[in-house]
Amino acid sequence: MASGTAANGTVTTPASAAPVSAPPTQADLLDFVRRSAADAELIASLPLDPEGRTWVRLEGPGGSEAWLIGWPPGTGTGWHDHAESVGAFLTASGELKEHSLAARLPADGWKTLELDDGVDRERRLPAGQGRAFGRHHVHEVLNESADEHAISVHAYYPPLPQIRRYSRTGPVLRLEHVERPQDWQ
């Protein structure tokens, strides 16, 4: 049950109430998103926009950054990574699809890379399904439904220092720009 909500504001959830002394692990973050996604009142509190994604910041465990995100039909993130943060996300309603790369990319010093064959991965994540991921995980997340919103819960630790955005044409991945927290908060 949420103690309060506001569009694109912060929500305290029961899943975030337990104190954590060590930094949260990927497993801790996955457990948090799983418990938060099961909170029907929290999920119902998210305002949905028919055209653009909506989000509410949550208080994640152990100082992590967490978000409840609404995905209108046909929307997605584009290719990106979460820099030095580990993370987890889980679909609370609807279905999301994740394309990811099964290769660790250099953190810095490049603008264009040609990807090897066999690095592409694809996951369908219906309600109740999610995943954790490590640092520098490059992916894109999509709601491919033509008529149904999806809602998901995401958590990252440490709080996102940046998000690198990429474009992709065939095997070529190009770094397009870097976003900082002030760009999305």
C-alpha positions in Angstrom: 0.0 0.0 0.0 1.4 3.4 -0.9 1.5 6.2 1.7 1.1 8.8 -1.0 1.4 9.3 -4.7 1.8 12.1 -7.2 2.3 12.0 -11.0 6.0 12.0 -11.5 6.5 12.4 -7.7 7.8 10.0 -5.0 6.0 7.2 -3.4 7.0 5.2 -0.3 6.1 1.5 -0.6 6.0 -1.2 2.1 8.7 -2.9 0.1 11.1 0.0 0.7 10.4 0.2 4.5 13.0 -2.4 5.6 16.4 -0.9 6.5 19.3 -2.3 4.6 22.8 -1.9 6.0 24.8 -3.1 2.9 24.3 -1.8 -0.6 21.5 -3.7 -2.3 22.5 -6.5 -4.7 20.8 -7.4 -8.0 18.8 -10.0 -6.0 17.7 -7.4 -3.5 16.6 -5.1 -6.3 14.7 -7.9 -8.1 13.0 -8.8 -4.8 12.0 -5.1 -4.3 10.5 -4.8 -7.8 8.7 -8.1 -7.5 7.1 -7.0 -4.2 6.3 -3.5 -5.5 4.7 -4.9 -8.6 2.5 -7.1 -6.5 1.1 -4.1 -4.7 -2.2 -3.6 -6.6 -2.9 -0.2 -4.9 0.5 1.1 -6.0 0.1 -0.1 -9.5 -3.4 1.4 -9.8 -2.1 4.8 -8.5 0.0 5.4 -11.6 -1.6 8.0 -13.9 -1.5 6.7 -17.5 -1.1 8.9 -20.5 -2.4 7.6 -23.9 0.7 9.0 -25.8 3.7 9.2 -23.5 5.3 7.2 -20.8 4.5 8.3 -17.2 6.5 7.6 -14.1 6.5 8.0 -10.3 9.7 7.8 -8.3 9.7 5.2 -5.5 11.9 4.8 -2.5 14.0 1.8 -3.3 15.9 -0.3 -0.8 19.2 0.8 0.6 19.4 4.1 -1.1 18.6 2.7 -4.6 16.7 4.6 -7.2 13.4 3.1 -8.2 10.6 4.0 -10.6 7.0 2.9 -11.4 6.6 3.4 -15.2 3.6 3.4 -17.4 4.1 2.4 -21.1 1.4 3.4 -23.6 0.9 1.0 -26.6 3.8 1.1 -29.0 6.3 2.9 -26.8 9.9 2.0 -25.9 13.1 3.3 -24.4 15.4 3.0 -27.4 18.9 1.5 -26.9 20.6 2.6 -23.6 22.6 1.5 -20.6 22.7 2.5 -16.9 26.4 3.1 -16.7 27.9 1.8 -13.4 24.5 0.9 -11.8 23.2 -2.7 -11.4 19.4 -3.0 -11.7 16.2 -5.0 -12.0 12.8 -4.5 -13.5 9.6 -6.4 -13.6 6.4 -6.1 -15.6 3.4 -5.4 -13.2 0.7 -5.4 -15.9 0.6 -5.9 -19.7 3.7 -7.2 -21.4 7.1 -5.8 -22.2 9.8 -7.0 -24.6 13.5 -6.5 -24.0 16.2 -6.6 -26.6 19.7 -6.8 -25.0 23.3 -7.5 -25.9 25.1 -10.5 -24.4 28.4 -8.6 -24.6 30.1 -6.2 -22.2 30.9 -3.0 -24.0 33.8 -0.7 -23.2 32.6 1.9 -20.7 34.3 4.8 -22.4 36.5 5.8 -25.4 34.2 4.9 -28.3 31.5 6.4 -30.4 30.7 3.5 -32.8 31.1 -0.3 -32.4 30.4 -3.1 -34.8 28.7 -5.9 -32.9 29.6 -9.6 -33.4 27.0 -12.1 -34.6 25.2 -13.9 -31.8 25.2 -11.1 -29.2 21.5 -10.2 -29.5 19.1 -11.5 -26.9 15.3 -11.1 -26.7 13.0 -11.6 -23.8 9.2 -11.3 -23.5 8.2 -10.2 -20.0 4.5 -10.7 -19.3 3.0 -9.5 -16.0 4.9 -11.0 -13.1 8.1 -11.6 -15.1 11.3 -9.5 -14.7 15.0 -9.7 -14.6 18.1 -8.3 -12.9 21.2 -7.0 -14.7 24.7 -5.9 -14.1 26.7 -2.8 -14.9 26.9 -1.5 -18.5 23.9 -3.7 -19.5 22.8 -2.4 -22.9 19.2 -2.9 -23.8 15.9 -1.5 -25.1 12.5 -2.1 -23.6 9.3 -2.0 -25.6 5.6 -2.2 -25.2 4.7 -3.8 -28.5 0.9 -4.0 -27.8 -1.3 -2.1 -30.2 -3.9 -1.4 -27.5 -2.8 -2.2 -24.0 -0.7 -0.2 -21.5 2.0 -1.9 -19.6 3.3 -1.0 -16.2 6.6 -1.9 -14.7 8.8 -1.3 -11.6 12.5 -0.6 -12.0 15.3 -0.2 -9.4 19.0 0.7 -9.7 22.0 0.9 -7.4 23.8 3.1 -7.1 21.3 5.7 -8.2 21.8 6.4 -11.9 24.8 8.6 -12.5 24.0 8.7 -16.2 22.2 6.9 -19.0 24.0 6.5 -22.3 21.7 6.5 -25.3 22.5 4.6 -28.5 21.2 4.3 -32.0 21.5 1.0 -33.8 21.6 0.1 -37.5 22.1 -3.6 -38.1 25.3 -4.6 -36.3 26.5 -1.0 -35.7 25.9 0.6 -32.3 26.5 4.3 -32.0 26.7 6.4 -28.8 24.4 9.3 -29.5 24.3 11.2 -26.2 24.6 11.0 -22.4 21.8 12.0 -20.0 22.4 13.0 -16.4 19.9 12.8 -13.5 18.7 16.4 -14.0 17.5 15.4 -17.5 14.9 12.9 -16.2 14.1 13.9 -12.6 
